[in-house]
Amino acid sequence: MPKRKLAMTDLHTPEQSIDLDSMRSSGIEIRQSTDDALASLAGRLCAADYAELAAVGLHDPLNALRQSAAASREAYVASWHGQVQAAFGIADCPDGSMRGIPWMLSTGRMGTVRKEFHAASRRMLCEWAPMYSSLFNIVSTDHAAARRWLRGLGFVESAPITFGDHQFVVVEATSDV
């Protein structure tokens, strides 16, 4: 599968942390994830995220969010319109490779902040990319919004693969490291 390189701007080293104040935009607040924030999101995930979690055997959204955050090197929540709307982070690949696994679960309610959230997502990926040889994850072939979002962020899809009874694509992007 051809891999696309993420544009590297405002890079940091793994020893530096992301400046969350610089990630704040006019309508979005990004902060470290907390159990309360994850609990407030768990019951409001979009239907496609629920279906994708179920397809990989995760039937409790709050537990899935907690596991994802706990496995992550960095985990955040994004709020707009006064509510937590998304949780996301980056985890080291458990096989010991230098690959990172970005993830996000959300309400899917981007509305008026879609462009701002896309720009914030790109910036987070550009912050994370230098820490890894590539960034990858799997996405259900049925989750059209996530696939479109990831392609817009520079990820390239593999041919569909079967996991259990479900079809997924591997999405991947490489850094300039």
C-alpha positions in Angstrom: 0.0 0.0 0.0 1.5 3.4 -0.9 2.0 5.5 2.2 1.5 9.3 2.3 3.8 11.5 4.3 2.3 14.0 6.7 3.5 17.6 6.3 5.6 18.4 9.3 5.0 21.8 10.9 5.5 23.0 14.5 7.3 19.8 15.3 8.1 18.6 18.8 10.3 15.9 20.1 8.9 13.0 22.2 10.3 14.7 25.3 8.1 17.7 24.8 4.4 17.8 25.5 1.8 19.3 23.2 0.8 22.8 24.2 -2.9 22.5 24.6 -3.4 26.2 24.8 -2.1 26.5 21.3 -4.6 23.8 20.2 -7.5 25.9 21.5 -9.5 27.5 18.7 -12.5 29.8 18.7 -15.0 26.9 19.2 -13.0 23.9 20.4 -11.3 23.1 23.7 -8.8 20.3 23.8 -7.7 19.0 27.2 -6.3 15.9 28.8 -8.8 13.1 29.1 -10.4 12.3 32.4 -12.7 9.5 33.4 -15.5 12.0 33.9 -15.1 13.3 30.4 -15.0 9.8 28.9 -18.1 8.9 30.9 -19.9 11.9 29.5 -19.1 10.9 26.0 -19.6 7.1 26.1 -23.4 7.2 25.8 -23.4 9.7 23.0 -21.0 8.1 20.4 -22.2 8.1 16.8 -23.8 4.9 15.6 -20.9 4.1 13.3 -18.4 4.3 16.2 -20.7 2.0 18.3 -20.9 -0.5 15.3 -17.2 -0.4 14.8 -16.5 -1.1 18.5 -18.9 -4.0 18.4 -17.3 -5.4 15.3 -14.0 -5.7 17.2 -15.7 -7.2 20.2 -16.0 -4.1 22.4 -19.6 -3.8 23.5 -19.2 -1.4 26.4 -18.3 2.1 25.0 -17.1 3.5 28.3 -14.8 0.5 28.8 -13.5 0.9 25.3 -12.8 4.6 25.9 -11.1 3.8 29.2 -9.0 1.1 27.6 -8.0 3.3 24.7 -7.0 6.2 27.0 -5.1 3.9 29.3 -3.1 2.3 26.4 -2.2 5.7 25.0 0.9 7.7 25.3 -1.3 10.8 25.1 -5.1 10.9 25.4 -7.4 14.0 25.0 -11.0 15.0 24.8 -12.3 17.8 22.6 -15.3 19.9 23.6 -17.5 22.3 21.8 -21.0 23.6 22.3 -20.4 23.0 26.1 -20.0 19.2 25.8 -17.3 16.6 25.2 -17.8 15.6 21.6 -14.7 13.4 21.0 -11.9 11.5 22.7 -8.7 10.7 20.9 -5.1 9.8 21.5 -2.0 8.0 20.3 -0.7 4.6 21.5 2.5 2.9 20.8 2.2 -0.3 18.8 2.3 -3.2 21.2 4.6 -5.2 18.9 7.5 -2.9 19.8 7.8 -1.4 16.4 8.2 2.4 16.0 4.6 2.6 14.7 1.9 4.7 16.4 -1.8 4.0 16.6 -3.9 7.2 16.6 -7.5 6.7 17.5 -10.7 8.7 17.9 -14.3 8.1 19.0 -16.8 10.8 18.7 -20.4 11.9 18.6 -20.0 12.7 14.9 -21.6 16.1 15.6 -19.0 18.4 14.0 -21.4 20.9 12.6 -20.0 24.5 12.7 -16.6 23.4 14.0 -15.8 20.8 11.3 -13.0 22.9 9.6 -11.5 23.9 13.0 -11.6 20.3 14.2 -10.0 19.1 11.0 -7.2 21.6 11.4 -6.7 20.7 15.0 -6.6 17.0 14.1 -4.0 17.6 11.4 -1.9 19.6 13.9 -2.1 16.8 16.5 -1.0 14.2 13.8 1.9 16.5 12.8 2.9 16.7 16.5 2.8 12.9 16.8 4.2 11.8 13.5 7.9 12.5 14.3 7.7 10.1 17.2 7.0 7.1 14.9 8.0 5.6 11.6 4.3 5.5 10.6 0.8 6.0 12.0 -1.9 3.4 11.4 -5.1 1.9 12.6 -8.1 -0.1 11.2 -11.4 1.4 10.2 -14.6 -0.4 9.3 -15.4 -0.3 5.6 -18.9 0.8 6.7 -17.7 3.9 8.6 -17.7 6.2 5.6 -17.3 9.4 7.7 -14.2 8.2 9.5 -12.6 7.0 6.2 -13.3 10.3 4.5 -11.9 12.2 7.5 -8.7 10.1 7.6 -8.2 10.4 3.8 -8.5 14.2 4.3 -5.8 14.0 7.0 -3.4 12.2 4.6 -4.0 8.5 5.4 -4.0 5.9 2.7 -6.2 2.9 2.8 -5.3 -0.8 2.2 -7.5 -3.2 0.4 -10.3 -4.5 2.7 -9.4 -7.1 5.2 -11.7 -9.4 7.2 -11.7 -9.3 11.0 -14.3 -11.7 12.4 -17.3 -11.2 10.2 -16.5 -7.6 9.4 -14.6 -5.8 6.7 -11.9 -3.2 7.6 -9.2 -1.2 5.9 -5.9 -0.4 7.4 -5.2 3.3 7.2 -1.6 4.5 7.3 0.6 7.6 7.0 4.3 7.9 7.4 6.4 10.7 8.8 9.6 12.3 7.5 11.6 10.8 10.3 
